[in-house]
Amino acid sequence: MTNLERVKENGLSIQFIKNPTLEVQIEAVKKYGYSIKYIKNPSLEVQLEAVKENGSSIKYIKNPTLEVQLEALRRNPKLIDTRK
């Protein structure tokens, strides 16, 4: 089974893949957004795919761009904390 097939079956399996390709990273986060926490220095494309799958996965992205933040909010408006 290839790495791509593995992550298509289970996005979290990326944590066991050494140096996953961009294609493998994208497939992993499309399957399970939280799998981004196992990707070192994810590209903007990977970050966007992760928050599209699950807006809450933004918590695993260091210094998300405005574009990533807005996409996360589009997917999950409850991410806005209205508490003072």
Buried (B, 14 or more C-beta within 10 A) or exposed (E): EEBBEBBBEEBBBBEEBEEBEEEBBBBBBBBBBBBBBBBEEBEEEBBBBBBBBBBBBBEBBEEBEEEBBEBBBEBBEEBEEEEE
